[in-house]
């Protein structure tokens, strides 16, 4: 399948770009959504932007929407909730369906699925108490990385080197999510790999002066490095692409997504997570990977939209 959209812009009908929302990633979503909306309008698509709130059903009805482009990051948009609402309303939408969205948003259960299929993901534990922290430290050793199980954009994440720091990081992460995940720290380069319409795009190697690729490195810093081509030997890059394809297939993603992968000192790859509504800001990685595959931002947006027609009519 060609990555580029061959449909007439009018074939999409009236498209609502859904962005904003109430999640901790609202600010990123506003930037992503506005970029997508402007691209659609410039391409001649009949598009309208909706900052999602409690009145979303009424606003969709008032706008006489034929299709939705979901650019909601985090809870309420990336976790299956919005997908379920749109299914009930009979409105086709971009990206993954209810199950894949909900699963990918839950880092712990995603890892359990990968583990059950023999796909490599760092050893991990769930944290709900100081006793859990002690047990995880004893079993996994340090350093570790702590994550809210259902947040994106590296919100609430922390790298820790001792038990006191682990307990503090768990308490901080618990402000964002009742379920907190801790996993082994993989020391080595991080790669992010986008998939679009069933094809794996060129991997990107990330470089940052921060402890890890955190919120500031993702969206604010000007010294974050994005290496594309990623610098891996051809055989290793192919292995990374194949692992990403298997990881996304296991979760059931549709349309587009982005997987984050670490490589250890021995050259082995380790799956961290998959994002079903990745960022679309000027710092974002999927547009960067798409450019390397020959698609500009508008072509990328149209390709994501075209996939929704093929997947959902």
C-alpha positions, 0 to 999 in steps of 0.5 A: 500500500502506498503511504500517500493519500490518493482520495479527493479531500472532499471524500472525507466529508466534514472532519472534526479535529478533536484536541485539548481535552482534560488530560495532563497532556492537554497543552501538547494536544492543543499544539498537535490539534491546531497543526493538524487542523491547519494542514487539513484546511490547507489541503482543502478538507472541510475541517473544524476544530473541537476542544473536547469538553463535557459537551462533546456529543452536542458539539459533534451533532451541531457540527454535522460531523462525518468523521473525526481526527483524534489528536487527544493525547492521554486519558479521555482520548487515547485510552479507548473512551473517545473511540467508544463514544464515537463508535456509539455515535456512528462516527468513523475516526482515525487511529486505533480502536477501543481495545488497542487504545485502552491496552496501549494506554496501560503500560503494565498490561501492554508489557504483560501482552508482550511478555506472553508473546516472548517479545523483549520488554524490561523486567518490571513491577507494580507499585502500590505501597512502600513495601512494594518499593522495597520488594521491587528494589530487592528483585530488580536492583538499581537504577530503575525508572518509575512511571504512572501506568496510564500517562504519556509524554513522560509525565510523572516519570523519574529515574532513581538510584536508591530506595528513598528516591524510589519511594519518593518517585512512587509517591509523585507518580501516584499523584497522576495515577493510582497504578504506578509501574517501575522497570529496570533501567536499560543503559543505552540509546533510545529509539522511537519507531513510527508505523503508518498504514501498516508500514514501519517508518525510518527509526529515529535515535534520540539524544538528550543531555537529560537523564532520559527523554523526559517532557522537557526534552520532548517538547521544550529543549532545543538541544535534544538530538534526533538522528535519522538515519538512526546510525544502526547497521542495516541488519540491526535496523531491520531487526528493530523495524521487525520488532516494532511491527510485531509489538504493534501487531500484538497490541492491535494498533490501526492507522498510525502509532509510535513505539519507544525502544531501548538498546542495551550494551549487548545490542539487544532491543527492549520494548518500552511502550507504544503510543496510539495518538503520538504528538504532532507538534513541531518537536514531534517524532512521527512527522520527522519519520514521515519526512524521512519516508518522503511525506510532508506534514500535510501528506502525513495528516491526509494518510492518517485520515485516509486510513480511517476510510479504509478501516471504518468506511 
